[in-house]
């Protein structure tokens, strides 16, 4: 288990991370969310022990993270850091050796992973000749070649096309099933929603929301009602408890203060006679994120 305990980081007098605490269990996917400059990369660097926290403690399975432990950790950095003059195989042999792996183990795992990522033909190609997306696959393979117990992914999907996003997701879920603890950052809430059981949202280095995704959604009072049919936006806006109405191509999304106001909307719909859809939905993580981060930025 990874434990981040009351961690604060100052760069000079810039407060990058402010008294942050969270835990990631074995086989859990954890999301570290925040806008640019929120402190995500700084947190990852502290977990990897590349920089020291100003105060607080980070442990993995009860131990401080040092060189022994980093062999069991995989890190996909945000700034891509491949040795582009090397071939894929040379890069993996070099990196795998840094993780104390034997050559035959590295080569066996590399073949399997290249196949999984559908790029076996690039094994002896210079990395500089690969496309950006394929370089990202190589960087990802590098992060997992040591079959890590803890995998840190800083913006793993940036720059990938939708097909490759799916491929990465598949591999990440497989690693989770094998018991790898995974912590990742992303600006894409749909990805986070798909994966994360638990998350923290950072604003200016401080946690403004944390916990299990399900609890976060349950506790967020504002709900949405999706309606299809012949209704007037102006009528809906007048209903008690309605705070917003958004019209998309074929339906309306009505936001209500809390689910007790559902019946007020339903009463109105009973006066219309061609409603084909009426559904109460949880807010998306994107809505919660925008609302939480927006509130905190306004302070
Ligand atoms: P992004 O999503 O843009 O990558 P982030 O959430 O990863 O952002 P960090 O890179 O951790 O954010 O930065 C957090 C804060 O610390 C920012 O205010 C940033 O300017 C500052 N910062 C980061 N690295 C340094 C450094 N080496 N020296 C001084 N300040 C720094």
py3Dmol code that shows the C-alpha trace and the ligand (Angstrom):
import py3Dmol

protein = """\
ATOM      1  CA  UNK A   1       0.000   0.000   0.000  1.00  0.00           C
ATOM      2  CA  UNK A   2       1.155   3.529  -0.819  1.00  0.00           C
ATOM      3  CA  UNK A   3       0.673   6.032   1.979  1.00  0.00           C
ATOM      4  CA  UNK A   4       1.103   9.757   1.471  1.00  0.00           C
ATOM      5  CA  UNK A   5       0.914  11.311   4.905  1.00  0.00           C
ATOM      6  CA  UNK A   6       0.549  15.073   5.466  1.00  0.00           C
ATOM      7  CA  UNK A   7       2.999  15.920   2.709  1.00  0.00           C
ATOM      8  CA  UNK A   8       3.943  19.517   1.945  1.00  0.00           C
ATOM      9  CA  UNK A   9       6.407  20.748  -0.671  1.00  0.00           C
ATOM     10  CA  UNK A  10       7.805  24.225  -1.114  1.00  0.00           C
ATOM     11  CA  UNK A  11      10.041  25.213  -4.031  1.00  0.00           C
ATOM     12  CA  UNK A  12      11.714  28.245  -2.448  1.00  0.00           C
ATOM     13  CA  UNK A  13       8.655  30.135  -1.322  1.00  0.00           C
ATOM     14  CA  UNK A  14       6.283  28.543  -3.890  1.00  0.00           C
ATOM     15  CA  UNK A  15       3.896  26.187  -2.123  1.00  0.00           C
ATOM     16  CA  UNK A  16       3.405  23.339  -4.635  1.00  0.00           C
ATOM     17  CA  UNK A  17       1.785  20.694  -2.387  1.00  0.00           C
ATOM     18  CA  UNK A  18      -0.056  21.571   0.783  1.00  0.00           C
ATOM     19  CA  UNK A  19      -0.558  18.993   3.563  1.00  0.00           C
ATOM     20  CA  UNK A  20      -1.671  16.223   1.210  1.00  0.00           C
ATOM     21  CA  UNK A  21      -2.697  12.773   2.489  1.00  0.00           C
ATOM     22  CA  UNK A  22      -4.073   9.737   0.666  1.00  0.00           C
ATOM     23  CA  UNK A  23      -3.663   5.975   0.467  1.00  0.00           C
ATOM     24  CA  UNK A  24      -3.632   3.617  -2.514  1.00  0.00           C
ATOM     25  CA  UNK A  25      -4.351  -0.048  -1.773  1.00  0.00           C
ATOM     26  CA  UNK A  26      -3.012  -3.097  -3.594  1.00  0.00           C
ATOM     27  CA  UNK A  27      -4.814  -3.583  -6.914  1.00  0.00           C
ATOM     28  CA  UNK A  28      -6.512  -0.190  -6.713  1.00  0.00           C
ATOM     29  CA  UNK A  29      -6.623   2.515  -9.376  1.00  0.00           C
ATOM     30  CA  UNK A  30      -6.320   5.982  -7.875  1.00  0.00           C
ATOM     31  CA  UNK A  31      -6.773   9.298  -9.687  1.00  0.00           C
ATOM     32  CA  UNK A  32      -4.782  12.428  -8.890  1.00  0.00           C
ATOM     33  CA  UNK A  33      -6.684  15.267 -10.493  1.00  0.00           C
ATOM     34  CA  UNK A  34      -6.173  18.959 -10.849  1.00  0.00           C
ATOM     35  CA  UNK A  35      -5.725  21.730 -13.368  1.00  0.00           C
ATOM     36  CA  UNK A  36      -2.278  22.746 -14.667  1.00  0.00           C
ATOM     37  CA  UNK A  37       0.077  23.625 -11.847  1.00  0.00           C
ATOM     38  CA  UNK A  38      -2.056  21.940  -9.166  1.00  0.00           C
ATOM     39  CA  UNK A  39       0.874  19.861  -7.862  1.00  0.00           C
ATOM     40  CA  UNK A  40       0.377  16.467  -9.508  1.00  0.00           C
ATOM     41  CA  UNK A  41       3.855  16.043 -11.014  1.00  0.00           C
ATOM     42  CA  UNK A  42       5.450  17.309  -7.809  1.00  0.00           C
ATOM     43  CA  UNK A  43       3.521  14.652  -5.877  1.00  0.00           C
ATOM     44  CA  UNK A  44       4.665  11.931  -8.280  1.00  0.00           C
ATOM     45  CA  UNK A  45       8.283  13.076  -8.022  1.00  0.00           C
ATOM     46  CA  UNK A  46       8.076  12.947  -4.244  1.00  0.00           C
ATOM     47  CA  UNK A  47       6.593   9.437  -4.361  1.00  0.00           C
ATOM     48  CA  UNK A  48       9.516   8.360  -6.573  1.00  0.00           C
ATOM     49  CA  UNK A  49      11.894  10.036  -4.115  1.00  0.00           C
ATOM     50  CA  UNK A  50      13.299  12.206  -6.907  1.00  0.00           C
ATOM     51  CA  UNK A  51      12.658  15.204  -4.664  1.00  0.00           C
ATOM     52  CA  UNK A  52      12.199  15.368  -0.883  1.00  0.00           C
ATOM     53  CA  UNK A  53       9.015  16.643   0.707  1.00  0.00           C
ATOM     54  CA  UNK A  54       9.499  19.749   2.846  1.00  0.00           C
ATOM     55  CA  UNK A  55       7.492  17.939   5.500  1.00  0.00           C
ATOM     56  CA  UNK A  56       5.407  14.779   5.814  1.00  0.00           C
ATOM     57  CA  UNK A  57       6.109  11.177   4.951  1.00  0.00           C
ATOM     58  CA  UNK A  58       5.605   8.816   2.004  1.00  0.00           C
ATOM     59  CA  UNK A  59       5.826   5.047   2.462  1.00  0.00           C
ATOM     60  CA  UNK A  60       5.220   2.021   0.276  1.00  0.00           C
ATOM     61  CA  UNK A  61       4.269  -1.145   2.162  1.00  0.00           C
ATOM     62  CA  UNK A  62       5.397   0.575   5.344  1.00  0.00           C
ATOM     63  CA  UNK A  63       8.890   1.483   4.073  1.00  0.00           C
ATOM     64  CA  UNK A  64      10.351   4.778   2.971  1.00  0.00           C
ATOM     65  CA  UNK A  65      10.861   4.737  -0.795  1.00  0.00           C
ATOM     66  CA  UNK A  66      14.540   4.197  -1.661  1.00  0.00           C
ATOM     67  CA  UNK A  67      16.486   2.378  -4.399  1.00  0.00           C
ATOM     68  CA  UNK A  68      15.381  -1.098  -3.188  1.00  0.00           C
ATOM     69  CA  UNK A  69      11.758  -0.100  -3.475  1.00  0.00           C
ATOM     70  CA  UNK A  70      12.039   1.802  -6.769  1.00  0.00           C
ATOM     71  CA  UNK A  71      12.835  -1.509  -8.506  1.00  0.00           C
ATOM     72  CA  UNK A  72       9.222  -2.411  -7.735  1.00  0.00           C
ATOM     73  CA  UNK A  73       7.815   0.867  -9.056  1.00  0.00           C
ATOM     74  CA  UNK A  74       7.065   1.893 -12.622  1.00  0.00           C
ATOM     75  CA  UNK A  75       6.847   5.572 -13.623  1.00  0.00           C
ATOM     76  CA  UNK A  76       5.539   7.040 -16.849  1.00  0.00           C
ATOM     77  CA  UNK A  77       6.733  10.621 -16.691  1.00  0.00           C
ATOM     78  CA  UNK A  78       4.793  13.485 -18.248  1.00  0.00           C
ATOM     79  CA  UNK A  79       7.791  14.754 -20.175  1.00  0.00           C
ATOM     80  CA  UNK A  80       8.745  11.800 -22.351  1.00  0.00           C
ATOM     81  CA  UNK A  81      12.254  10.628 -21.602  1.00  0.00           C
ATOM     82  CA  UNK A  82      13.420   8.003 -24.073  1.00  0.00           C
ATOM     83  CA  UNK A  83      16.963   7.678 -25.380  1.00  0.00           C
ATOM     84  CA  UNK A  84      15.858   8.225 -28.948  1.00  0.00           C
ATOM     85  CA  UNK A  85      19.162   7.253 -30.613  1.00  0.00           C
ATOM     86  CA  UNK A  86      18.836   3.728 -29.229  1.00  0.00           C
ATOM     87  CA  UNK A  87      16.713   0.977 -30.688  1.00  0.00           C
ATOM     88  CA  UNK A  88      13.673  -0.178 -28.732  1.00  0.00           C
ATOM     89  CA  UNK A  89      15.537  -3.307 -27.635  1.00  0.00           C
ATOM     90  CA  UNK A  90      18.653  -1.397 -26.549  1.00  0.00           C
ATOM     91  CA  UNK A  91      16.548   1.063 -24.554  1.00  0.00           C
ATOM     92  CA  UNK A  92      14.729  -1.756 -22.768  1.00  0.00           C
ATOM     93  CA  UNK A  93      17.966  -3.621 -21.957  1.00  0.00           C
ATOM     94  CA  UNK A  94      19.436  -0.421 -20.544  1.00  0.00           C
ATOM     95  CA  UNK A  95      16.383   0.489 -18.497  1.00  0.00           C
ATOM     96  CA  UNK A  96      15.674  -3.086 -17.374  1.00  0.00           C
ATOM     97  CA  UNK A  97      19.250  -3.377 -16.069  1.00  0.00           C
ATOM     98  CA  UNK A  98      18.659  -0.222 -14.004  1.00  0.00           C
ATOM     99  CA  UNK A  99      15.700  -2.078 -12.487  1.00  0.00           C
ATOM    100  CA  UNK A 100      17.969  -5.068 -11.674  1.00  0.00           C
ATOM    101  CA  UNK A 101      16.414  -7.366 -14.289  1.00  0.00           C
ATOM    102  CA  UNK A 102      18.362 -10.084 -16.121  1.00  0.00           C
ATOM    103  CA  UNK A 103      18.734  -9.744 -19.885  1.00  0.00           C
ATOM    104  CA  UNK A 104      16.754 -12.874 -20.747  1.00  0.00           C
ATOM    105  CA  UNK A 105      13.856 -11.751 -18.532  1.00  0.00           C
ATOM    106  CA  UNK A 106      13.836  -8.311 -20.170  1.00  0.00           C
ATOM    107  CA  UNK A 107      13.816  -9.753 -23.692  1.00  0.00           C
ATOM    108  CA  UNK A 108      11.069 -12.260 -22.924  1.00  0.00           C
ATOM    109  CA  UNK A 109       8.832  -9.601 -21.385  1.00  0.00           C
ATOM    110  CA  UNK A 110       9.631  -7.141 -24.183  1.00  0.00           C
ATOM    111  CA  UNK A 111       8.489  -9.581 -26.893  1.00  0.00           C
ATOM    112  CA  UNK A 112       5.232 -10.203 -25.053  1.00  0.00           C
ATOM    113  CA  UNK A 113       4.548  -6.524 -24.448  1.00  0.00           C
ATOM    114  CA  UNK A 114       5.417  -5.454 -28.003  1.00  0.00           C
ATOM    115  CA  UNK A 115       2.939  -8.036 -29.204  1.00  0.00           C
ATOM    116  CA  UNK A 116       0.311  -6.811 -26.779  1.00  0.00           C
ATOM    117  CA  UNK A 117       0.796  -3.250 -28.048  1.00  0.00           C
ATOM    118  CA  UNK A 118       0.825  -4.483 -31.647  1.00  0.00           C
ATOM    119  CA  UNK A 119       4.285  -3.082 -32.454  1.00  0.00           C
ATOM    120  CA  UNK A 120       6.489  -6.203 -32.571  1.00  0.00           C
ATOM    121  CA  UNK A 121       8.032  -5.034 -35.857  1.00  0.00           C
ATOM    122  CA  UNK A 122       9.667  -2.026 -34.131  1.00  0.00           C
ATOM    123  CA  UNK A 123      11.944  -3.960 -31.791  1.00  0.00           C
ATOM    124  CA  UNK A 124      15.128  -3.154 -33.717  1.00  0.00           C
ATOM    125  CA  UNK A 125      14.079   0.284 -34.926  1.00  0.00           C
ATOM    126  CA  UNK A 126      15.667   3.465 -33.587  1.00  0.00           C
ATOM    127  CA  UNK A 127      13.193   5.161 -31.248  1.00  0.00           C
ATOM    128  CA  UNK A 128      13.618   8.499 -33.057  1.00  0.00           C
ATOM    129  CA  UNK A 129      12.064   6.934 -36.179  1.00  0.00           C
ATOM    130  CA  UNK A 130       8.824   5.976 -34.385  1.00  0.00           C
ATOM    131  CA  UNK A 131       5.673   8.084 -34.350  1.00  0.00           C
ATOM    132  CA  UNK A 132       4.768   9.998 -31.178  1.00  0.00           C
ATOM    133  CA  UNK A 133       2.051   7.504 -30.249  1.00  0.00           C
ATOM    134  CA  UNK A 134       4.383   4.542 -30.737  1.00  0.00           C
ATOM    135  CA  UNK A 135       7.092   6.252 -28.695  1.00  0.00           C
ATOM    136  CA  UNK A 136       4.505   6.587 -25.963  1.00  0.00           C
ATOM    137  CA  UNK A 137       3.813   2.857 -26.163  1.00  0.00           C
ATOM    138  CA  UNK A 138       7.555   2.214 -25.753  1.00  0.00           C
ATOM    139  CA  UNK A 139       7.666   4.532 -22.762  1.00  0.00           C
ATOM    140  CA  UNK A 140       4.701   2.732 -21.261  1.00  0.00           C
ATOM    141  CA  UNK A 141       6.303  -0.680 -21.871  1.00  0.00           C
ATOM    142  CA  UNK A 142       9.431   0.661 -20.177  1.00  0.00           C
ATOM    143  CA  UNK A 143       7.362   1.665 -17.135  1.00  0.00           C
ATOM    144  CA  UNK A 144       5.919  -1.837 -16.754  1.00  0.00           C
ATOM    145  CA  UNK A 145       8.829  -4.049 -17.866  1.00  0.00           C
ATOM    146  CA  UNK A 146       9.724  -4.616 -14.192  1.00  0.00           C
ATOM    147  CA  UNK A 147       6.136  -5.836 -13.488  1.00  0.00           C
ATOM    148  CA  UNK A 148       5.766  -3.099 -10.874  1.00  0.00           C
ATOM    149  CA  UNK A 149       3.781  -3.380  -7.663  1.00  0.00           C
ATOM    150  CA  UNK A 150       3.120   0.348  -7.912  1.00  0.00           C
ATOM    151  CA  UNK A 151       2.638   2.067 -11.255  1.00  0.00           C
ATOM    152  CA  UNK A 152       2.610   5.856 -11.574  1.00  0.00           C
ATOM    153  CA  UNK A 153       1.184   7.273 -14.777  1.00  0.00           C
ATOM    154  CA  UNK A 154       1.468  11.016 -15.374  1.00  0.00           C
ATOM    155  CA  UNK A 155      -1.028  11.847 -18.141  1.00  0.00           C
ATOM    156  CA  UNK A 156      -0.805   8.389 -19.765  1.00  0.00           C
ATOM    157  CA  UNK A 157      -3.341   9.068 -22.518  1.00  0.00           C
ATOM    158  CA  UNK A 158      -2.156  12.455 -23.760  1.00  0.00           C
ATOM    159  CA  UNK A 159      -1.471  12.393 -27.485  1.00  0.00           C
ATOM    160  CA  UNK A 160      -3.027   8.952 -28.087  1.00  0.00           C
ATOM    161  CA  UNK A 161      -5.715   8.233 -30.657  1.00  0.00           C
ATOM    162  CA  UNK A 162      -8.960   6.585 -29.424  1.00  0.00           C
ATOM    163  CA  UNK A 163      -7.907   3.090 -30.561  1.00  0.00           C
ATOM    164  CA  UNK A 164      -4.673   3.307 -28.610  1.00  0.00           C
ATOM    165  CA  UNK A 165      -6.428   4.818 -25.583  1.00  0.00           C
ATOM    166  CA  UNK A 166      -8.514   1.614 -25.517  1.00  0.00           C
ATOM    167  CA  UNK A 167      -5.382  -0.514 -25.852  1.00  0.00           C
ATOM    168  CA  UNK A 168      -3.701   1.301 -22.933  1.00  0.00           C
ATOM    169  CA  UNK A 169      -6.871   0.960 -20.844  1.00  0.00           C
ATOM    170  CA  UNK A 170      -6.955  -2.777 -21.475  1.00  0.00           C
ATOM    171  CA  UNK A 171      -3.341  -3.212 -20.364  1.00  0.00           C
ATOM    172  CA  UNK A 172      -3.869  -1.014 -17.287  1.00  0.00           C
ATOM    173  CA  UNK A 173      -6.915  -3.047 -16.209  1.00  0.00           C
ATOM    174  CA  UNK A 174      -4.950  -6.258 -16.674  1.00  0.00           C
ATOM    175  CA  UNK A 175      -2.219  -4.913 -14.401  1.00  0.00           C
ATOM    176  CA  UNK A 176      -4.801  -3.965 -11.797  1.00  0.00           C
ATOM    177  CA  UNK A 177      -6.227  -7.479 -11.916  1.00  0.00           C
ATOM    178  CA  UNK A 178      -2.743  -8.827 -11.245  1.00  0.00           C
ATOM    179  CA  UNK A 179      -2.595  -6.684  -8.078  1.00  0.00           C
ATOM    180  CA  UNK A 180      -0.635  -3.632  -9.253  1.00  0.00           C
ATOM    181  CA  UNK A 181      -1.564  -0.422  -7.444  1.00  0.00           C
ATOM    182  CA  UNK A 182      -1.955   2.292 -10.045  1.00  0.00           C
ATOM    183  CA  UNK A 183      -1.977   6.035  -9.528  1.00  0.00           C
ATOM    184  CA  UNK A 184      -2.560   8.277 -12.482  1.00  0.00           C
ATOM    185  CA  UNK A 185      -3.188  11.881 -13.385  1.00  0.00           C
ATOM    186  CA  UNK A 186      -5.375  13.061 -16.187  1.00  0.00           C
ATOM    187  CA  UNK A 187      -7.260  16.117 -17.321  1.00  0.00           C
ATOM    188  CA  UNK A 188      -9.803  13.831 -18.982  1.00  0.00           C
ATOM    189  CA  UNK A 189     -12.566  13.149 -16.497  1.00  0.00           C
ATOM    190  CA  UNK A 190     -14.146  10.454 -18.672  1.00  0.00           C
ATOM    191  CA  UNK A 191     -10.951   8.409 -18.342  1.00  0.00           C
ATOM    192  CA  UNK A 192     -10.868   8.922 -14.617  1.00  0.00           C
ATOM    193  CA  UNK A 193     -14.515   7.988 -14.330  1.00  0.00           C
ATOM    194  CA  UNK A 194     -13.934   4.806 -16.298  1.00  0.00           C
ATOM    195  CA  UNK A 195     -11.037   3.655 -14.122  1.00  0.00           C
ATOM    196  CA  UNK A 196     -10.747   5.157 -10.705  1.00  0.00           C
ATOM    197  CA  UNK A 197     -12.269   3.750  -7.600  1.00  0.00           C
ATOM    198  CA  UNK A 198     -10.721   6.471  -5.503  1.00  0.00           C
ATOM    199  CA  UNK A 199      -9.441   9.964  -6.239  1.00  0.00           C
ATOM    200  CA  UNK A 200      -8.249  13.293  -4.929  1.00  0.00           C
ATOM    201  CA  UNK A 201      -8.779  16.670  -6.568  1.00  0.00           C
ATOM    202  CA  UNK A 202      -5.999  19.199  -6.005  1.00  0.00           C
ATOM    203  CA  UNK A 203      -6.316  22.951  -6.226  1.00  0.00           C
ATOM    204  CA  UNK A 204      -3.095  24.909  -5.703  1.00  0.00           C
ATOM    205  CA  UNK A 205      -1.530  21.871  -4.055  1.00  0.00           C
ATOM    206  CA  UNK A 206      -4.372  21.326  -1.607  1.00  0.00           C
ATOM    207  CA  UNK A 207      -6.945  18.540  -1.626  1.00  0.00           C
ATOM    208  CA  UNK A 208     -10.443  19.971  -2.128  1.00  0.00           C
ATOM    209  CA  UNK A 209     -12.215  16.653  -2.595  1.00  0.00           C
ATOM    210  CA  UNK A 210     -11.167  13.097  -1.968  1.00  0.00           C
ATOM    211  CA  UNK A 211     -12.538   9.633  -1.456  1.00  0.00           C
ATOM    212  CA  UNK A 212     -14.273   6.865  -3.354  1.00  0.00           C
ATOM    213  CA  UNK A 213     -15.836   7.938  -6.642  1.00  0.00           C
ATOM    214  CA  UNK A 214     -19.142   6.354  -5.684  1.00  0.00           C
ATOM    215  CA  UNK A 215     -19.325   8.258  -2.370  1.00  0.00           C
ATOM    216  CA  UNK A 216     -18.298  11.494  -4.071  1.00  0.00           C
ATOM    217  CA  UNK A 217     -21.176  11.110  -6.527  1.00  0.00           C
ATOM    218  CA  UNK A 218     -23.675  10.075  -3.845  1.00  0.00           C
ATOM    219  CA  UNK A 219     -22.731  13.033  -1.667  1.00  0.00           C
ATOM    220  CA  UNK A 220     -22.906  15.578  -4.461  1.00  0.00           C
ATOM    221  CA  UNK A 221     -26.413  16.916  -4.047  1.00  0.00           C
ATOM    222  CA  UNK A 222     -27.059  18.314  -7.521  1.00  0.00           C
ATOM    223  CA  UNK A 223     -28.609  15.688  -9.806  1.00  0.00           C
ATOM    224  CA  UNK A 224     -29.604  15.711 -13.469  1.00  0.00           C
ATOM    225  CA  UNK A 225     -32.841  14.711 -15.121  1.00  0.00           C
ATOM    226  CA  UNK A 226     -32.643  13.684 -18.745  1.00  0.00           C
ATOM    227  CA  UNK A 227     -35.794  14.333 -20.747  1.00  0.00           C
ATOM    228  CA  UNK A 228     -36.772  13.566 -24.302  1.00  0.00           C
ATOM    229  CA  UNK A 229     -40.009  14.937 -25.632  1.00  0.00           C
ATOM    230  CA  UNK A 230     -41.904  18.084 -26.358  1.00  0.00           C
ATOM    231  CA  UNK A 231     -41.172  20.374 -23.419  1.00  0.00           C
ATOM    232  CA  UNK A 232     -40.406  24.055 -23.164  1.00  0.00           C
ATOM    233  CA  UNK A 233     -37.055  25.139 -21.690  1.00  0.00           C
ATOM    234  CA  UNK A 234     -38.683  28.305 -20.336  1.00  0.00           C
ATOM    235  CA  UNK A 235     -41.314  26.211 -18.467  1.00  0.00           C
ATOM    236  CA  UNK A 236     -38.655  23.934 -16.995  1.00  0.00           C
ATOM    237  CA  UNK A 237     -36.608  26.887 -15.744  1.00  0.00           C
ATOM    238  CA  UNK A 238     -39.611  28.113 -13.733  1.00  0.00           C
ATOM    239  CA  UNK A 239     -39.966  24.859 -11.783  1.00  0.00           C
ATOM    240  CA  UNK A 240     -39.049  24.878  -8.093  1.00  0.00           C
ATOM    241  CA  UNK A 241     -35.517  23.476  -7.509  1.00  0.00           C
ATOM    242  CA  UNK A 242     -34.364  23.659 -11.137  1.00  0.00           C
ATOM    243  CA  UNK A 243     -30.992  25.387 -11.381  1.00  0.00           C
ATOM    244  CA  UNK A 244     -30.066  24.849 -15.017  1.00  0.00           C
ATOM    245  CA  UNK A 245     -31.419  23.457 -18.280  1.00  0.00           C
ATOM    246  CA  UNK A 246     -29.151  22.455 -21.154  1.00  0.00           C
ATOM    247  CA  UNK A 247     -30.533  21.486 -24.549  1.00  0.00           C
ATOM    248  CA  UNK A 248     -28.539  19.054 -26.687  1.00  0.00           C
ATOM    249  CA  UNK A 249     -29.452  17.735 -30.130  1.00  0.00           C
ATOM    250  CA  UNK A 250     -32.155  15.340 -28.988  1.00  0.00           C
ATOM    251  CA  UNK A 251     -32.627  15.756 -25.259  1.00  0.00           C
ATOM    252  CA  UNK A 252     -32.656  18.128 -22.312  1.00  0.00           C
ATOM    253  CA  UNK A 253     -30.533  17.962 -19.214  1.00  0.00           C
ATOM    254  CA  UNK A 254     -32.249  19.558 -16.250  1.00  0.00           C
ATOM    255  CA  UNK A 255     -30.090  20.122 -13.156  1.00  0.00           C
ATOM    256  CA  UNK A 256     -31.956  20.143  -9.855  1.00  0.00           C
ATOM    257  CA  UNK A 257     -30.762  21.287  -6.417  1.00  0.00           C
ATOM    258  CA  UNK A 258     -31.239  17.786  -5.014  1.00  0.00           C
ATOM    259  CA  UNK A 259     -33.243  14.716  -5.878  1.00  0.00           C
ATOM    260  CA  UNK A 260     -36.267  15.753  -3.770  1.00  0.00           C
ATOM    261  CA  UNK A 261     -37.108  18.225  -6.573  1.00  0.00           C
ATOM    262  CA  UNK A 262     -37.471  15.388  -9.048  1.00  0.00           C
ATOM    263  CA  UNK A 263     -41.182  15.168  -8.310  1.00  0.00           C
ATOM    264  CA  UNK A 264     -41.703  18.856  -9.178  1.00  0.00           C
ATOM    265  CA  UNK A 265     -40.259  18.248 -12.640  1.00  0.00           C
ATOM    266  CA  UNK A 266     -42.283  15.058 -12.962  1.00  0.00           C
ATOM    267  CA  UNK A 267     -45.520  16.907 -12.125  1.00  0.00           C
ATOM    268  CA  UNK A 268     -44.835  19.317 -14.995  1.00  0.00           C
ATOM    269  CA  UNK A 269     -44.081  16.479 -17.401  1.00  0.00           C
ATOM    270  CA  UNK A 270     -47.425  14.874 -16.557  1.00  0.00           C
ATOM    271  CA  UNK A 271     -49.041  17.904 -18.185  1.00  0.00           C
ATOM    272  CA  UNK A 272     -47.271  17.081 -21.467  1.00  0.00           C
ATOM    273  CA  UNK A 273     -48.314  14.076 -23.458  1.00  0.00           C
ATOM    274  CA  UNK A 274     -45.389  12.984 -25.603  1.00  0.00           C
ATOM    275  CA  UNK A 275     -42.501  12.354 -23.225  1.00  0.00           C
ATOM    276  CA  UNK A 276     -40.350   9.440 -24.425  1.00  0.00           C
ATOM    277  CA  UNK A 277     -37.619   9.596 -21.787  1.00  0.00           C
ATOM    278  CA  UNK A 278     -37.394  10.688 -18.155  1.00  0.00           C
ATOM    279  CA  UNK A 279     -34.358   9.573 -16.191  1.00  0.00           C
ATOM    280  CA  UNK A 280     -32.656  10.749 -13.022  1.00  0.00           C
ATOM    281  CA  UNK A 281     -28.862  10.611 -13.376  1.00  0.00           C
ATOM    282  CA  UNK A 282     -25.843  11.128 -11.170  1.00  0.00           C
ATOM    283  CA  UNK A 283     -23.724  14.144 -12.131  1.00  0.00           C
ATOM    284  CA  UNK A 284     -20.636  13.367 -14.190  1.00  0.00           C
ATOM    285  CA  UNK A 285     -17.225  13.650 -12.559  1.00  0.00           C
ATOM    286  CA  UNK A 286     -16.538  16.475 -15.003  1.00  0.00           C
ATOM    287  CA  UNK A 287     -19.443  18.491 -13.544  1.00  0.00           C
ATOM    288  CA  UNK A 288     -18.267  17.839  -9.983  1.00  0.00           C
ATOM    289  CA  UNK A 289     -14.671  18.716 -10.901  1.00  0.00           C
ATOM    290  CA  UNK A 290     -15.635  21.978 -12.608  1.00  0.00           C
ATOM    291  CA  UNK A 291     -17.894  22.957  -9.731  1.00  0.00           C
ATOM    292  CA  UNK A 292     -15.338  22.113  -7.010  1.00  0.00           C
ATOM    293  CA  UNK A 293     -12.308  23.566  -8.754  1.00  0.00           C
ATOM    294  CA  UNK A 294     -14.284  26.628  -9.874  1.00  0.00           C
ATOM    295  CA  UNK A 295     -15.472  27.305  -6.301  1.00  0.00           C
ATOM    296  CA  UNK A 296     -11.952  27.052  -4.918  1.00  0.00           C
ATOM    297  CA  UNK A 297     -10.462  29.268  -7.649  1.00  0.00           C
ATOM    298  CA  UNK A 298     -13.032  31.924  -6.820  1.00  0.00           C
ATOM    299  CA  UNK A 299     -11.777  32.136  -3.217  1.00  0.00           C
TER     300      UNK A 299
END
"""
ligand_1 = """\
31
LIG
P 0.533 20.194 -15.053
O -0.834 19.589 -15.139
O 0.632 21.492 -15.782
O 1.640 19.243 -15.376
P 0.990 19.821 -12.179
O -0.302 19.634 -11.467
O 1.772 18.605 -12.498
O 0.752 20.663 -13.494
P 3.380 20.779 -10.830
O 4.275 20.660 -12.021
O 3.553 19.812 -9.734
O 1.844 20.822 -11.269
O 3.582 22.255 -10.248
C 2.996 22.691 -9.008
C 3.493 24.111 -8.691
O 4.884 24.072 -8.376
C 3.338 25.103 -9.828
O 3.025 26.355 -9.259
C 4.720 25.141 -10.464
O 4.963 26.387 -11.066
C 5.617 24.924 -9.246
N 6.873 24.226 -9.607
C 6.992 23.003 -10.164
N 8.287 22.656 -10.305
C 9.007 23.689 -9.816
C 10.424 23.958 -9.673
N 11.324 23.065 -10.052
N 10.777 25.147 -9.130
C 9.856 26.054 -8.722
N 8.518 25.865 -8.825
C 8.107 24.723 -9.362
"""
view = py3Dmol.view(width=600, height=400)
view.addModel(protein, "pdb")
view.setStyle({"model": 0}, {"cartoon": {"style": "trace"}})
view.addModel(ligand_1, "xyz")
view.setStyle({"model": 1}, {"stick": {}})
view.zoomTo()
view.show()
